[in-house]
Amino acid sequence: MPKEKAIFYHAGCPVCVDAEIEILSALDRDRFEVEVVHLAEAKERIAEAEGYGVKSVPALVIKGKPYHINFGASIDDLK
């Protein structure tokens, strides 16, 4: 069975780093292929994140749906 794609968007802030450690360690790696995108370093991917409905980071996108985790930074602040 192919793995589902999960994208973790973050900005490198302390909230994001903590969420990356906690959330990603809890994901079933047999079920999910996880891509981590640091939006402060990959600004060209901000529009992609917005297309999924990401409003703030850290956020995890699974099956095209955004799940906002705590609040590190607004997506607008990263532009």
C-alpha positions as CSV (number, residue, x, y, z in Angstrom):
1,M,0.0,0.0,0.0
2,P,1.5,3.4,-0.9
3,K,2.2,5.9,1.8
4,E,0.1,9.0,2.3
5,K,1.9,12.3,1.9
6,A,2.1,14.6,4.9
7,I,3.8,18.0,4.6
8,F,4.9,19.8,7.8
9,Y,5.3,23.6,7.2
10,H,7.3,25.6,9.7
11,A,9.4,28.8,10.0
12,G,12.1,27.6,12.3
13,C,10.8,29.4,15.4
14,P,10.9,27.7,18.8
15,V,7.2,26.7,18.6
16,C,7.8,25.2,15.2
17,V,10.9,23.2,16.2
18,D,9.1,21.8,19.3
19,A,6.1,20.9,17.2
20,E,8.3,19.2,14.6
21,I,9.9,17.1,17.3
22,E,6.7,16.1,19.0
23,I,4.2,15.8,16.1
24,L,6.5,14.1,13.6
25,S,7.8,11.6,16.2
26,A,4.2,10.6,16.7
27,L,3.3,10.0,13.1
28,D,3.3,6.5,11.8
29,R,6.2,6.5,9.3
30,D,4.9,3.2,7.8
31,R,1.7,5.1,6.8
32,F,3.0,8.5,6.0
33,E,5.8,9.9,3.8
34,V,6.6,13.2,5.6
35,E,8.1,16.2,3.9
36,V,9.4,19.1,6.1
37,V,9.3,22.5,4.5
38,H,11.0,25.5,6.2
39,L,9.1,28.4,4.7
40,A,11.5,31.0,5.9
41,E,14.1,29.3,3.7
42,A,11.8,28.2,0.9
43,K,9.7,31.3,0.3
44,E,8.8,29.9,-3.1
45,R,6.6,27.3,-1.3
46,I,4.5,29.9,0.6
47,A,1.9,30.0,-2.2
48,E,1.7,26.2,-2.1
49,A,1.1,26.2,1.6
50,E,-1.6,28.9,1.2
51,G,-3.2,26.8,-1.5
52,Y,-3.7,24.0,1.1
53,G,-5.3,26.6,3.4
54,V,-2.3,27.1,5.8
55,K,-2.8,30.3,7.7
56,S,0.0,30.0,10.3
57,V,2.9,27.7,11.1
58,P,3.6,25.2,12.3
59,A,1.0,23.3,10.3
60,L,0.7,19.8,9.1
61,V,-1.1,19.0,5.8
62,I,-2.5,15.5,5.4
63,K,-4.8,14.5,2.5
64,G,-4.7,18.2,1.4
65,K,-6.2,19.4,4.7
66,P,-4.3,21.8,7.0
67,Y,-4.0,21.1,10.7
68,H,-2.7,24.1,12.5
69,I,-0.5,23.4,15.6
70,N,-0.2,26.1,18.2
71,F,0.9,29.4,16.7
72,G,4.5,30.3,15.7
73,A,4.0,32.8,12.9
74,S,1.3,33.9,10.5
75,I,1.8,32.9,6.9
76,D,1.6,36.6,6.0
77,D,4.6,37.3,8.3
78,L,6.7,34.9,6.2
79,K,6.1,36.7,2.9
